[in-house]
Amino acid sequence: MVDLKTQYLNIKEEIDEAVLSCIASTEFINGTKVKEFQQHLETYLDVKHVIPCANGTDALQIALMALGLQPGDEVIVPTFTYVATAEVIALLHLKPVMVDVYPDTFNISLEHCERVITPKTKAIVPVHLFGQSADMERILSFAEKHQLYVIEDTAQAIGADYFFKDGTTKKVGTIGDIGSTSFFPSKNLGCYGDGGALFTNDDNYAEILRMVANHGQKRKYYHSVVGVNSRLDTLQAAILDVKLKYLDTYAKNRQNVAAAYDAAFKDIDGIEIPFRSPFSTHVFHQYTLQLPIGARADFQRFMHERKIPTMIYYPLPLYEQEAFKDPNINPVDFPVTNELCQRVISLPIHTEMKSQTLDYICSAVLNFFGK
Ligand SMILES: *Cc1c(COP(=O)(O)O)cnc(C)c1O
């Protein structure tokens, strides 16, 4: 699905130098590179504070902890996403309230959000799924109307731009109260292990987020709140600081692959190519097709026989996962997610795709559909 090896080889000298100098410095924890990467990412995102942490799941958890939510408080999340988004909510004894998504962007449905509001609803976690922003302007006004915190899960969309109606542009993750992201190796900005970060423009949140991520302490050995231990390794920061310079080029490469796929597949009856939102760029963490219902297993086998990997993100809605089963949930409330889980399939997309590989994949897809 990705080609991290070629990507490394293309920037090997810079990466090796960054890693070796980090080892030579022996500043493995909270070394200068962590601060440098943090500042470079703040500049790139045009956000006041970046708080590095150990992974994207921790980032979500730290955000929820920092907002001081109380057990039983309800947090709205899309049911068509990666499990981490809902997991941390449940882990903190908050209640994940799942909602359906839009059939075009695959992002959180505001109409469904309106239907699940209760006096206990305290936050909403939009996920910018597959590399494209959720409808942030509407999410912000919904949140304001109901007094909710907004935590953006930006794990799949770092670098994407959101366009406001007044013409201003912001990077996703910097629009709500707090943004979270993941530097998992296959994410758009990936390190060589685990990593994550939080973003905020609010000085108070930044201070609390830093404190929660660092054992609840502001001063060493004085603990004001119960926190966690969640740090970005200096080695990972050094790698990320190199890769950040290439993030826009990498996005462009992914967009080129997507454009070639689009052109090849746009006339195939019964399949849908990814929608392009008018209010967001698409950084194509995934290139996800919707196949006719019933065709997917054959399609996957056909591709597998030709040594083309495909993945299903996601085969099961979160509300149907055993961990989140709730007798009060009614499957008819999630018609879009239910259909997507039967139809979606993601094709290989990455920063190093060669044109022969791309042609090979396109021909295989066309062949499957008899073209
Ligand atoms: C990858 C991912 C996460 C979790 O990130 P980790 O670094 O693996 O903990 C959270 N949310 C979404 C939407 C993701 O894709």
The ligand as an SDF file (V2000), in Angstrom:
LIG
                    3D

 15 15  0  0  0  0  0  0  0  0999 V2000
   -3.7980    6.3040   12.8830 C   0  0  0  0  0  0  0  0  0  0  0  0
   -4.9730    6.9540   13.4860 C   0  0  0  0  0  0  0  0  0  0  0  0
   -5.0490    7.2410   14.8560 C   0  0  0  0  0  0  0  0  0  0  0  0
   -4.0800    6.7230   15.8630 C   0  0  0  0  0  0  0  0  0  0  0  0
   -2.7560    6.9940   15.6630 O   0  0  0  0  0  0  0  0  0  0  0  0
   -1.6240    6.0730   16.3480 P   0  0  0  0  0  0  0  0  0  0  0  0
   -0.3980    6.9000   16.1820 O   0  0  0  0  0  0  0  0  0  0  0  0
   -1.5850    4.7970   15.6050 O   0  0  0  0  0  0  0  0  0  0  0  0
   -1.9830    5.9020   17.7800 O   0  0  0  0  0  0  0  0  0  0  0  0
   -6.1490    7.9390   15.3240 C   0  0  0  0  0  0  0  0  0  0  0  0
   -7.1290    8.3260   14.4960 N   0  0  0  0  0  0  0  0  0  0  0  0
   -7.1110    8.0520   13.1820 C   0  0  0  0  0  0  0  0  0  0  0  0
   -8.2430    8.5150   12.3280 C   0  0  0  0  0  0  0  0  0  0  0  0
   -6.0400    7.3500   12.6260 C   0  0  0  0  0  0  0  0  0  0  0  0
   -6.0500    7.0640   11.3220 O   0  0  0  0  0  0  0  0  0  0  0  0
  1  2  1  0
  2  3  1  0
  2 14  2  0
  3  4  1  0
  3 10  2  0
  4  5  1  0
  5  6  1  0
  6  7  2  0
  6  8  1  0
  6  9  1  0
 10 11  1  0
 11 12  2  0
 12 13  1  0
 12 14  1  0
 14 15  1  0
M  END
$$$$
